[in-house]
Structure formats: structure tokens, C-alpha cells
Amino acid sequence: MAKGLESERHLCEAKTLMAEADPQVQLAQCWGAPFKYRLYSASVEKMSLLQSDFNMLWTACVDQDGVADAAERTSLILKPLAEHPEIQDLTHRLEGLAMKVLQVLCQTLRHTSEMPLKSDVMKEVEKVSDCGISEDERERLYRHLTDNLPAMPSDRPMCLVHDPHARGVVAIRSLENLVKHFEDISSLIIGEDIF
């Protein structure tokens, strides 16, 4: 969660800088290439969606028992999710993806010559669409969760927050959304790599 809070702070800084980077507030046009404001603003918007899906993933995984200290929180669904081979594979694929995408995004925003950005990392960003969960993997994952997660405790109020199966579905959907947002940012980068 600490990394999530840190990313939220960085996202707030990026939103602040976005207002200052708007070409409409420039006093005079310079001879240099214009700043890629459309890429920057669309990427910040996608990163906001990434942040909200991370928060949804966190909320789905952590048991909501009213524990005040985050260090004491438990998770009924995290272990079955983390032990599943498809989730381990997806996590492995996503680990370096965020840094690669952000690195190429920064390179693309800084790039001002009228030639495509030549980069080995750019080739990696073009492969982002291979990171998703296939229909077969998703079906196996949902079946695994159904078989390995306990039923909703009978002593709890009838609420989705206490239903492990519903929380598992939300967690998987959040992971899928995270991959989709990275794909969208990659598409924005590839679309701008003409300049």
C-alpha cells in the first residue's frame, strides 16, 4: 500500500504540472517542437485509472473487518490468488512493464526531432498487448477461486464486502483493468512516435 500512496503523490504532481504544460497558457510560441500535451494529458488520465484500479484491487484483497492499523490487516483471498499459476504468470509479466512504459513515455515526451524514437524499450512497449489474461486462463482462474475460496461466513451481514468469491472476482477484474490501461498508454506512445 505504501507504493500505492507514493504513486498517488506522484500522480498529483503530474496533474499539477499538466496545467502548467498546457500550450494555451504559453505567452509566445518558441521555435522548438511543441510539447506533446495531448500525450501527457491522456497518459495522466490513464494513470488515474490505474491508480483507482490499484485501490480497487487493494480493497478487494484486504479483509474489511474494521482494523485500524493497515499492518494488522488480513486477507482471505490473497493467498489463493497469489498461488494460482495464471496470477503468478501475470504478476511476472507486469512487474517490469510499468517501469518500461513509464521510461518510454518520458523518452517520447522529451523527444523533439522529426524522426521516430529508436529504442529497445519501445519494442518492449509494443509487446504490451500480450500481457493480458486469455479467456481460457480467466475461466480456469475463476474455477480455481470457486473451488478454493471459502463460502461467505454465516455470522457476517449479507454484504459483498464479506463474500470471498465476489472479492476474488473484483480482484481479477482489477488486474485485467490494469493491463488494459497499460495497453492504452502504450497505444498513445506508439501513436506519438512519429515525431
Secondary structure, 3 states (H helix, E strand, C coil): CHHHHHHHHHHHHHHHHHHHHCHHHCCCCCCCCCCCHHHHHHHHHHHHHHHHHHHHHHHHHCCCCCCCCHHHCCCCCHHHHHHCHHHHHHHHHHHCHHHHHHHHHHHHHHCCCCCCCCCHHHHHHHCHHHHCCCHHHHHHHHHHHHHHCCCCCCCCCCCHHHCHHHHHHHHHHHHHHHHHHHHHHHHHHHHHCCC
